[in-house]
Amino acid sequence: MPASRMDLRMIKEVLRLKLQAELSHQRIAQALRISKGVVAKYVGLAAAAGLETWEAVGALDEQALRARLLSRGPRESGVVMPDFARVHRELSRPGVTLMLLWHEYVAEHPGQRTWGRTQFFEHYREFAASLRRSMRQVHRAGEKLFIDYAGPTIAVRDGGRANVFVAAMGASSYTFACATPGQTMADWLGALVRALEFYGGVPQLIVPDNARAMIAEPDRYEPRASDTVLDFAAHYGTSVLPARPRKPQDKAKVESAVQVVERWILARLRDRRFEAVCDVDEAIGELLPMLNERTFQKLPGSRASVFAELDRPALAPLPGGRYELASFKSVKVHIDYHVQLERHFYSVPHPLVGKTLLARITALAVEFLHGGKRVAVHQRSFKAGAYTTLAEHLPAAHRAHMEWSPTRLIEWGRRIGVSTAEVIERILAENKHPEHGYRRSLGLLGLARRHGAARLEAACGVALRVGAYRYRTIKAILANDRDRLETQPEAASWNSPEHENVRGPGYYQ
């Protein structure tokens, strides 16, 4: 293992004792507890650099002293200098290591003096340490997209505020920003869809913070994103890995991007007045090219050029269609092969009767999933109480269908009474598919358990007489005791008996 380089303060003390105090090598070694060889080495380096007096050495700070003693240029040392900016960028490519780059550096300069592996590694670390902290992290090309919202918001004349969404690619820092009316899940995912389209591809990982709109269970070790976010990730073939709570270094790339957006975009918009959020979004879009095409201070190129070279070729292609925001709900399949969702009934394949399905609801469609597999899809309907049915979901020959046949339901009603059976017949007859009336018929028969068979039969008789034989009508008749009033015998006619106080019709003649 090579010896570690001595601290600059210790080197400076060696030179002070030698040049100012004029001590011998041995005395200096004893005082500083180092070897005489080390003393001779740094005294010799100082003489070679022309630093022969303590006044010349003392006037230099540590960085300047290092440059004079230890960082001799290629002409002085004869060593071919590596391009560490290129080395830093190449480390972003998948599979590239510092060892591989050192071998390539040596192979590119045959017969010339090059640094050994240890010196190459050490000088690269010194170069990386001179960059900003966010730039020192090594991010693979196309691997991560970091997203967050900026702290400042922009007021608009309609009374709202524009929130600024920011995204940054890991390897290139290529930045996207847009304005949204809030920070809801719809805002997050809508902005993220636009970001992926801006980049023209999909990264392997998307790294947000632990916003409640995105992450259902923020946890340091096993965070869980919401079902909608997981559905978004599945649509684009990526994965969402939230940063650890209260660990901003996990998303330092977007923290830096947010700062750049605030300084180079939001600061330029500080005196402008906007009518609506869409106007803010348009203004941000106009300034984005200027931000991404600015050249780096310590690295060659710009965000845009590095993105085109590194991140863009490594991104996965976008899917064929844009993601539609979806919500999820567990539903159970009733005996009529339909599930109720938002007061509307949708058919599913008959073997799923009694099963619990997962409904995926978008603005235009409703999908039903069983075991992760789509089993039915319908156009979304907002008509309460109506049915959306596919004929292939209701085969008449299926055992379950035969078990719950119209004949069986009518027979159940006939056991209660003729009126009940007739009401069930009319309920089944008014539907295109008799199965649509199964649920209402069963609900009607269930009223007998609460009010008794006799009262249900009487209520059905009342409903038939008034021509209103719906389930809700019969339920209301029972609740209001209308059936009892209809069944009470009419009171006999009553005549007043003869009485002396009754004057009679002759009194007025």
C-alpha positions in Angstrom: 0.0 0.0 0.0 1.5 3.4 -0.9 2.3 5.8 1.8 -0.3 8.5 2.4 0.6 12.1 1.4 1.6 14.3 4.3 -0.7 17.1 5.3 0.1 20.5 3.9 0.3 22.1 7.3 2.9 19.5 8.3 4.9 20.2 5.1 4.8 23.9 5.8 6.0 23.3 9.3 8.9 21.3 8.0 9.9 24.1 5.7 9.6 26.7 8.5 11.9 24.8 10.8 14.4 24.3 8.0 14.4 27.7 6.4 13.5 30.0 9.3 14.8 28.1 12.4 17.6 26.5 10.4 17.4 23.2 12.2 19.0 20.0 10.9 17.1 17.3 9.2 17.5 15.1 12.3 16.2 17.7 14.7 13.2 18.4 12.5 12.4 14.7 12.2 12.6 14.3 16.0 10.4 17.4 16.6 7.7 16.4 14.2 8.1 12.6 14.7 8.7 11.9 11.0 11.7 10.3 9.2 14.7 12.2 8.0 13.9 11.0 4.5 10.6 12.7 4.5 12.2 15.9 5.7 14.8 15.6 2.9 12.1 15.0 0.3 10.1 18.1 1.0 13.1 20.3 1.5 14.3 19.1 -1.9 10.9 19.8 -3.6 11.0 23.3 -2.2 14.5 23.9 -3.5 13.4 22.5 -7.0 10.4 24.9 -6.9 12.6 27.9 -6.2 11.3 28.3 -2.6 14.6 28.8 -0.8 13.5 31.3 1.9 10.8 31.2 4.5 9.4 34.5 3.3 8.7 32.9 -0.1 7.1 29.9 1.5 5.1 31.8 4.1 3.5 34.1 1.5 1.8 31.1 -0.1 -1.5 29.6 1.1 -1.9 25.8 1.2 -3.4 25.5 -2.3 -0.6 27.6 -3.9 2.0 25.6 -1.9 0.6 22.4 -3.2 0.7 23.6 -6.7 4.3 24.6 -6.4 5.5 21.5 -4.6 3.3 18.6 -5.6 1.3 19.5 -8.8 4.0 19.9 -11.3 2.7 20.5 -14.9 3.2 18.0 -17.6 6.2 19.9 -19.0 8.0 19.7 -15.6 7.1 16.2 -14.7 6.9 14.7 -18.2 3.6 13.0 -17.2 0.7 13.0 -19.8 -2.2 14.7 -18.0 -5.5 12.9 -18.2 -8.7 14.7 -19.2 -10.5 14.3 -15.9 -13.6 16.2 -17.1 -14.0 13.4 -19.8 -13.2 10.8 -17.1 -16.0 12.2 -14.9 -18.5 12.0 -17.7 -17.5 8.6 -18.9 -18.2 7.2 -15.4 -21.8 7.9 -16.0 -22.0 5.3 -18.8 -23.2 1.9 -17.8 -20.5 -0.5 -16.8 -17.6 2.0 -16.9 -15.3 2.0 -13.9 -12.3 4.1 -12.9 -10.0 1.1 -13.3 -11.2 0.7 -17.0 -10.6 4.4 -17.7 -7.1 4.2 -16.2 -6.2 1.2 -18.5 -7.5 3.2 -21.5 -5.5 6.2 -20.4 -2.3 4.2 -20.3 -3.0 2.4 -23.6 -3.7 5.8 -25.3 -0.1 7.0 -24.6 2.3 4.2 -25.3 6.0 5.0 -24.7 5.0 8.1 -22.7 5.1 8.7 -19.0 1.7 8.2 -17.4 0.4 8.1 -13.9 0.1 4.9 -12.1 -3.2 3.5 -10.9 -3.0 5.1 -7.4 -1.9 8.5 -8.6 -4.6 8.4 -11.3 -7.3 7.6 -8.7 -6.0 10.2 -6.3 -5.9 13.0 -8.9 -9.4 12.2 -10.1 -10.7 12.4 -6.6 -9.1 15.8 -6.2 -10.8 16.9 -9.4 -14.2 15.6 -8.3 -13.8 17.3 -5.0 -13.5 20.6 -6.8 -17.0 20.2 -8.3 -20.2 21.0 -6.6 -21.5 18.4 -4.3 -24.4 17.4 -6.5 -22.0 16.9 -9.4 -19.8 14.6 -7.5 -22.4 11.9 -7.4 -22.0 9.3 -10.1 -25.3 8.7 -12.0 -25.6 6.2 -14.7 -26.9 7.4 -18.1 -30.7 7.0 -18.4 -31.0 5.5 -14.9 -32.8 8.0 -12.7 -35.1 11.0 -13.1 -35.4 13.1 -10.0 -38.6 15.1 -9.5 -39.8 17.7 -6.9 -41.7 20.9 -6.6 -40.0 24.3 -6.1 -40.7 26.1 -2.8 -41.8 29.5 -4.2 -45.1 29.8 -6.0 -46.4 32.4 -8.4 -49.6 34.4 -7.8 -52.1 34.7 -10.7 -54.9 37.2 -11.1 -57.7 34.6 -10.8 -56.8 34.1 -7.2 -54.8 30.9 -7.4 -51.1 30.2 -7.3 -48.9 28.4 -9.8 -46.8 25.6 -8.4 -43.6 24.9 -10.2 -42.8 21.2 -11.0 -39.1 20.4 -11.6 -37.5 17.3 -13.0 -33.8 16.6 -13.7 -32.0 13.6 -15.3 -29.3 12.0 -13.2 -26.3 11.9 -15.5 -26.8 15.2 -17.5 -28.9 17.4 -15.1 -31.1 18.1 -18.1 -34.0 20.0 -16.5 -37.7 20.2 -17.2 -40.1 22.6 -15.4 -43.8 23.4 -15.8 -46.5 25.1 -13.8 -49.5 23.3 -12.2 -52.5 24.6 -10.2 -51.6 22.5 -7.2 -49.7 19.5 -5.9 -52.4 16.9 -6.0 -51.7 13.4 -7.5 -53.3 14.5 -10.7 -50.8 17.5 -10.8 -47.8 15.3 -10.0 -48.6 12.6 -12.6 -49.8 15.1 -15.2 -46.5 17.0 -14.9 -44.5 13.8 -14.9 -46.2 12.7 -18.2 -45.2 16.0 -19.7 -41.6 15.5 -18.4 -41.2 12.1 -20.0 -42.5 13.5 -23.3 -40.1 16.4 -23.0 -37.2 13.9 -22.6 -38.5 11.6 -25.3 -38.0 8.5 -23.3 -38.4 6.7 -20.0 -35.7 6.2 -17.3 -35.2 3.1 -15.2 -36.2 4.8 -12.0 -38.2 7.9 -11.0 -37.2 9.4 -7.6 -39.7 11.7 -5.9 -39.8 12.8 -2.3 -42.3 11.4 0.1 -45.2 13.6 -0.9 -48.5 12.4 0.5 -50.1 12.7 -3.0 -47.7 10.1 -4.4 -46.5 7.9 -1.5 -49.2 6.0 0.4 -46.7 4.7 3.1 -43.5 6.7 3.5 -40.9 4.5 5.1 -37.2 4.5 5.3 -36.8 0.9 4.2 -40.0 -0.2 2.5 -41.9 2.9 1.1 -45.1 2.1 -0.8 -46.4 4.2 -3.6 -50.1 4.6 -4.1 -52.0 2.2 -6.5 -52.4 5.0 -9.0 -48.6 5.7 -9.0 -47.9 2.0 -9.4 -50.3 1.9 -12.3 -48.5 4.9 -13.9 -45.1 3.1 -13.5 -46.5 -0.1 -15.0 -47.8 1.9 -18.0 -44.4 3.4 -18.7 -42.4 0.3 -17.8 -40.4 2.1 -15.0 -40.3 2.1 -11.2 -40.9 4.7 -8.6 -38.4 4.7 -5.7 -39.0 7.6 -3.3 -36.1 9.1 -1.4 -35.7 8.4 2.2 -37.7 10.7 4.5 -35.7 13.7 5.6 -32.7 12.7 3.4 -32.4 15.5 0.8 -29.0 14.0 -0.3 -30.9 11.2 -1.9 -32.3 13.6 -4.5 -29.5 16.2 -4.5 -29.7 16.4 -8.3 -33.2 17.8 -8.3 -32.5 20.0 -5.2 -29.8 21.6 -7.3 -32.1 21.8 -10.3 -34.8 23.5 -8.2 -32.2 26.1 -7.2 -31.2 26.7 -10.8 -34.8 27.1 -11.9 -35.5 29.5 -9.1 -32.4 31.6 -10.0 -32.6 31.5 -13.8 -36.3 31.3 -14.5 -38.5 32.3 -11.5 -36.2 35.3 -10.7 -36.8 36.5 -14.3 -40.5 36.3 -13.9 -40.7 38.0 -10.5 -42.1 41.3 -11.9 -44.5 39.8 -14.4 -48.2 39.5 -13.7 -50.0 36.5 -15.0 -53.7 35.9 -15.6 -53.8 32.2 -15.1 -51.5 29.2 -14.4 -51.4 28.3 -18.1 -49.7 31.7 -18.7 -47.0 30.9 -16.1 -46.5 27.5 -17.7 -46.0 29.1 -21.1 -43.5 31.6 -19.7 -41.4 28.8 -18.0 -41.4 26.9 -21.3 -39.9 29.9 -23.1 -37.0 30.1 -20.7 -36.2 26.4 -20.4 -33.9 26.2 -23.5 -31.8 29.1 -22.1 -31.3 27.2 -18.9 -30.4 23.8 -20.5 -28.0 25.3 -23.1 -25.9 27.2 -20.6 -22.4 25.8 -20.5 -21.1 24.2 -17.3 -18.5 26.1 -15.3 -16.1 23.2 -14.6 -17.2 20.6 -17.2 -17.3 20.7 -20.9 -20.6 21.1 -22.7 -24.1 22.0 -21.3 -27.1 20.1 -19.9 -28.5 19.8 -23.4 -25.4 18.5 -25.0 -24.6 16.0 -22.2 -28.2 14.8 -22.3 -28.0 14.2 -26.1 -24.7 12.3 -25.6 -25.5 10.2 -22.4 -29.1 10.1 -21.2 -31.1 10.3 -24.4 -29.6 7.1 -26.0 -30.1 5.2 -22.7 -33.8 6.0 -22.2 -36.4 3.4 -22.9 -39.0 4.3 -25.6 -42.3 5.9 -24.6 -45.4 3.7 -24.8 -47.9 4.1 -27.6 -50.4 6.0 -25.6 -50.4 8.7 -23.0 -51.2 7.7 -19.4 -54.7 8.4 -18.2 -55.2 9.1 -14.5 -56.9 6.1 -12.9 -58.4 5.4 -9.6 -59.0 1.9 -8.1 -61.8 0.3 -6.1 -62.6 -3.2 -5.0 -66.0 -4.5 -6.1 -67.9 -7.8 -5.8 -69.7 -9.6 -8.6 -73.4 -10.1 -7.9 -75.4 -13.2 -9.0 -76.6 -11.3 -12.1 -73.0 -11.1 -13.4 -72.8 -7.4 -12.8 -70.9 -5.2 -10.5 -72.2 -1.9 -9.1 -69.9 1.1 -9.5 -71.0 4.7 -9.0 -74.6 3.5 -9.0 -74.2 2.0 -12.5 -74.1 -1.7 -13.3 -71.4 -3.2 -15.5 -71.3 -6.9 -16.7 -68.4 -9.2 -16.2 -67.9 -12.9 -17.3 -70.3 -15.2 -15.5 -67.7 -17.5 -13.9 -66.7 -14.6 -11.7 -70.0 -14.5 -9.7 -69.1 -14.0 -6.0 -65.5 -12.9 -6.7 -64.0 -9.7 -5.7 -62.5 -7.7 -8.6 -60.4 -4.6 -8.8 -62.0 -1.8 -10.8 -59.7 0.6 -12.6 -61.6 3.8 -13.4 -60.4 6.4 -15.9 -62.2 9.4 -17.3 -63.5 7.4 -20.3 -63.4 3.7 -19.4 -63.9 1.2 -16.6 -61.7 -1.9 -16.4 -62.1 -4.9 -14.1 -59.1 -6.9 -13.1 -59.0 -10.3 -11.5 -55.6 -11.7 -10.3 -53.9 -8.8 -12.1 -55.6 -9.8 -15.4 -58.1 -7.7 -17.2 -61.4 -9.6 -17.5 -63.8 -6.8 -18.7 -63.7 -3.3 -20.0 -66.6 -0.9 -20.6 -67.1 2.7 -21.6 -67.7 4.7 -18.4 -71.3 5.6 -17.8 -72.7 8.1 -15.3 -76.4 7.0 -15.7 -77.5 5.9 -12.3 -79.5 2.7 -12.1 -78.7 1.7 -15.7 -76.9 -1.3 -17.0 -74.0 -1.8 -19.4 -74.0 -5.4 -20.6 -72.1 -7.4 -23.1 -74.0 -10.4 -24.3 -70.9 -12.7 -24.1 -70.9 -12.3 -20.4 -74.3 -13.8 -19.9 -74.5 -17.4 -21.5 -78.0 -18.9 -20.9 -76.6 -22.4 -20.6 -74.3 -21.7 -17.7 -75.2 -23.5 -14.5 -75.2 -20.4 -12.4 -77.6 -18.8 -14.9 -79.9 -21.8 -14.8 -79.8 -21.8 -11.0 -81.0 -18.2 -10.9 -83.6 -18.4 -13.7 -86.7 -16.2 -14.0 -88.9 -19.2 -13.4 -87.3 -19.9 -10.1 -87.7 -16.3 -8.9 -91.4 -16.2 -10.0 -92.0 -19.5 -8.2 -90.5 -18.0 -5.0 -92.9 -15.1 -5.4 -95.9 -17.4 -5.9 -95.2 -19.0 -2.5 -95.9 -15.6 -1.0 -98.9 -14.8 -3.1 -100.3 -14.2 -6.6 -99.6 -10.4 -6.5 -96.0 -10.9 -5.5 -95.4 -13.4 -8.4 -97.0 -10.9 -10.8 -94.8 -8.1 -9.7 -91.7 -10.2 -10.2 -92.9 -11.2 -13.7 -93.3 -7.5 -14.6 -89.9 -6.6 -13.2 -88.2 -9.3 -15.2 -90.2 -8.6 -18.4 -89.3 -4.9 -18.5 -85.5 -5.6 -18.9 -83.8 -6.5 -22.2 -82.0 -9.2 -20.2 -84.0 -10.8 -17.4 -80.8 -11.1 -15.4 -81.0 -7.3 -14.9 -84.1 -7.8 -12.8 -82.6 -10.5 -10.6 -81.2 -8.0 -8.1 -84.5 -6.1 -7.8 -86.5 -9.3 -7.5 -84.3 -10.7 -4.7 -84.5 -7.3 -2.9 -88.3 -7.5 -3.2 -88.4 -11.1 -1.8 -86.1 -10.0 1.0 -88.8 -7.5 2.2 -90.8 -10.6 3.4 -88.1 -11.3 6.1 -88.6 -7.8 7.6 -92.4 -7.2 7.2 -93.8 -10.7 6.8 -95.2 -12.5 3.7 -98.7 -11.3 4.3 -97.8 -7.6 4.3 -95.6 -8.1 1.2 -98.4 -9.7 -0.7 -100.7 -6.9 0.3 -98.2 -4.2 -0.7 -97.7 -5.9 -4.1 -101.5 -5.8 -4.5 -101.5 -2.1 -3.8 -98.6 -1.5 -6.2 -100.4 -3.4 -9.0 -103.5 -1.4 -8.5 -101.7 1.9 -8.8 -99.4 0.7 -11.6 -96.2 1.3 -9.7 -94.5 -2.1 -9.2 -90.9 -1.0 -8.6 -88.9 -2.2 -5.6 -88.6 1.3 -4.1 -92.4 1.9 -4.4 -93.3 -1.4 -2.6 -90.7 -0.6 0.1 -92.3 2.8 0.7 -95.8 1.3 0.8 -94.6 -1.0 3.6 -92.8 1.7 5.4 -95.9 4.0 5.4 -98.3 1.1 6.4 -100.3 1.8 3.2 -100.8 -1.9 2.8 -102.6 -2.1 6.2 -104.9 0.8 5.3 -105.9 -0.9 2.0 -106.7 -4.2 3.8 -109.0 -2.7 6.6 -112.7 -3.4 6.1 -114.9 -0.4 5.1 -116.9 0.9 8.1 -120.7 0.2 8.0 -123.0 3.1 7.3 -124.3 4.7 10.5 -127.7 6.4 11.0 -128.5 8.5 14.0 -131.3 7.1 16.2 -134.5 9.0 16.9 -134.0 11.4 19.8 -135.9 14.3 21.3 -133.0 16.6 20.7 -133.0 15.9 16.9 -135.5 18.3 15.3 -135.8 16.4 12.0 -136.5 17.8 8.5 -140.1 18.8 9.4 -138.9 21.4 11.8 -137.9 23.8 9.0 -141.2 23.6 7.1 
